[in-house]
């Protein structure tokens, strides 16, 4: 049973890594999926990454809109920490699909000469979402 869970977790990490292309972003995103609303200290402990790696990666992920952060109102002296949440996996997949479509469309249309572009309509590749009802 434990082995099956480990394989499932590795499969999830690999799938996310295929999209994010970064070990630190992947581990932090997967950690936040399992522990939404975590502070950076929790993420550091949970991922076992160096504190500067976690803080830098969280900043990059926030800039890329891969995570959402909410400031905690704190009465103590010092900075008010953030709580971090991942964007929904479906949103991550939609963005990745859009990136793939863009690359495929650039590739499909790169071979046209100027004369061919006037003669033919550009190729538009679109990946459709399909949900099969069981």
C-alpha positions as CSV (number, residue, x, y, z in Angstrom):
1,X,0.0,0.0,0.0
2,X,2.8,2.4,0.9
3,X,4.6,1.6,-2.3
4,X,1.6,2.4,-4.4
5,X,1.2,5.8,-2.7
6,X,4.9,6.6,-3.3
7,X,4.6,5.7,-7.0
8,X,1.5,7.9,-7.3
9,X,3.3,10.8,-5.6
10,X,6.3,10.4,-7.9
11,X,3.9,10.3,-10.9
12,X,2.3,13.5,-9.8
13,X,5.7,15.2,-9.3
14,X,6.8,14.0,-12.7
15,X,3.7,15.3,-14.4
16,X,4.1,18.7,-12.7
17,X,7.8,18.8,-13.5
18,X,7.0,18.1,-17.2
19,X,5.0,21.4,-17.2
20,X,7.1,23.6,-14.8
21,X,10.5,22.3,-15.9
22,X,12.0,23.1,-12.5
23,X,12.7,20.8,-9.5
24,X,12.2,23.6,-6.9
25,X,9.0,24.9,-8.5
26,X,7.6,21.4,-8.9
27,X,8.3,20.4,-5.3
28,X,6.9,23.6,-3.9
29,X,3.7,23.4,-6.1
30,X,3.1,19.8,-5.1
31,X,3.7,20.7,-1.5
32,X,1.1,23.5,-1.7
33,X,-1.4,21.2,-3.4
34,X,-1.2,19.0,-0.3
35,X,-0.9,21.9,2.2
36,X,-2.7,25.0,0.9
37,X,-2.3,28.1,3.0
38,X,1.3,27.3,4.1
39,X,3.8,29.9,5.3
40,X,7.3,29.9,3.8
41,X,8.7,28.3,6.9
42,X,6.3,25.4,6.5
43,X,7.3,25.0,2.9
44,X,11.0,25.1,3.8
45,X,10.5,22.3,6.4
46,X,8.2,20.3,4.0
47,X,10.4,20.4,0.9
48,X,13.8,20.4,2.8
49,X,15.1,23.1,0.4
50,X,17.4,25.9,1.6
51,X,15.4,28.9,2.9
52,X,16.8,31.2,0.2
53,X,15.8,28.7,-2.5
54,X,12.3,28.6,-1.2
55,X,11.9,32.4,-0.9
56,X,13.4,33.0,-4.3
57,X,11.3,30.3,-6.0
58,X,8.1,31.5,-4.3
59,X,8.8,35.0,-5.6
60,X,9.3,33.7,-9.1
61,X,6.2,31.6,-8.9
62,X,4.1,34.5,-7.7
63,X,5.4,36.6,-10.6
64,X,4.5,33.8,-13.0
65,X,1.0,33.6,-11.3
66,X,1.6,29.9,-10.4
67,X,0.7,30.6,-6.8
68,X,-1.5,33.0,-4.8
69,X,-0.4,34.7,-1.6
70,X,-2.4,36.3,1.1
71,X,-0.9,38.5,3.9
72,X,-1.6,37.5,7.4
73,X,-2.5,40.4,9.7
74,X,-0.2,40.0,12.7
75,X,-0.2,42.0,15.9
76,X,3.4,41.1,16.6
77,X,6.4,43.3,15.8
78,X,8.0,42.5,12.4
79,X,6.8,41.6,9.0
80,X,3.4,40.1,8.4
81,X,4.0,36.7,6.7
82,X,2.2,35.4,3.6
83,X,0.1,32.3,3.2
84,X,0.7,30.6,-0.1
85,X,-1.8,28.7,-2.3
86,X,-1.3,26.9,-5.6
87,X,-3.4,27.8,-8.6
88,X,-5.8,24.9,-9.5
89,X,-4.1,22.1,-11.5
90,X,-6.7,22.6,-14.2
91,X,-5.5,26.2,-14.7
92,X,-1.9,25.0,-14.8
93,X,-2.9,22.5,-17.6
94,X,-4.8,25.1,-19.5
95,X,-1.8,27.4,-19.5
96,X,0.5,24.6,-20.6
97,X,-1.9,23.7,-23.4
98,X,-1.9,27.3,-24.6
99,X,1.9,27.3,-24.7
100,X,1.9,24.0,-26.7
101,X,-0.7,25.5,-29.2
102,X,1.4,28.6,-29.6
103,X,4.6,26.6,-30.3
104,X,2.8,24.3,-32.8
105,X,1.3,27.2,-34.6
106,X,4.6,29.0,-34.9
107,X,6.2,25.8,-36.2
108,X,3.4,25.1,-38.6
109,X,3.5,28.6,-40.1
110,X,7.3,29.1,-40.2
111,X,7.8,27.3,-43.5
112,X,5.4,29.5,-45.5
113,X,7.1,32.0,-47.9
114,X,5.6,35.5,-48.3
115,X,3.9,34.4,-51.5
116,X,2.4,31.3,-49.8
117,X,1.2,33.4,-46.9
118,X,-0.8,35.5,-49.3
119,X,-2.2,32.4,-51.1
120,X,-3.1,30.2,-48.1
121,X,-4.6,30.9,-44.8
122,X,-2.3,30.4,-41.8
123,X,-2.6,27.1,-40.0
124,X,-4.3,27.3,-36.7
125,X,-3.9,24.4,-34.3
126,X,-6.3,24.2,-31.4
127,X,-6.3,21.7,-28.6
128,X,-9.8,21.1,-27.4
129,X,-10.9,20.2,-23.9
130,X,-12.9,17.0,-23.9
131,X,-14.7,15.5,-20.9
132,X,-16.0,12.0,-21.3
133,X,-19.0,11.2,-19.1
134,X,-18.7,7.7,-17.7
